[in-house]
C-alpha cells in the first residue's frame, strides 16, 4: 500500500490513503485505488458513477453476494439475501468482501455483478436458498420466494434487473 507524509502540527508522520469513504469524517483525506486499480464509488461525488448505498454489514459478506438492506435497531444494515423467506429479498450486491460491522458498498438495480463465477452465459438466474447465492432453478418450497436476479452476460457477470419477486404459498 502506498503511503504519504503529513505535517501534523510540525511533526512529519507517515499516513495511509483511504480506499473507501464513510462520508464527511473522511473529508480532506487522500484517496487510493483499490486492488482492482479503481477508485471506490464511495469516494466519488453524489450523482457520479454507479447507484450505490453504503451501510454497515450485519454479517460477513463475500464479493458477488446478493444482499438485502434491512433495519437493524433503527439503522440501515446489509446482510445476505435469502430465498427461504420473504424477509430477505435481494436489493443489490457487493463486489468486495466485507467483514461484519464494516461498511459495505451495495450496488443497486441495473448494475452488473462482476464478482460471480461458473455462470452460464445467457441463462436466467434466481436468488438462491443459499444466502447470498444464485441458481438457475427457481426455488419451489412453500414459504420460499422466487426472485429473478437477471441474465448472465459472461461466466462471471449478471446484470441485476430484479424484475419479479413472488412468494410461494
Buried (B, 14 or more C-beta within 10 A) or exposed (E): EEEEEEEEEEEEEEEEEBBBBEEEEEEEEEBBEBEEEEBBBBBBEEEEEEEBBBBBBBBBBEBBBBBBBBEEEEEEBBBBBBBBBBEBBBBBBBBBBBEEEBBBBBBBBEBBBBBBEEBEEEEBBBBBBEBBBBBEEBBEEEEBBBBBBBBBBEEBBBBBBBEEBEBBE
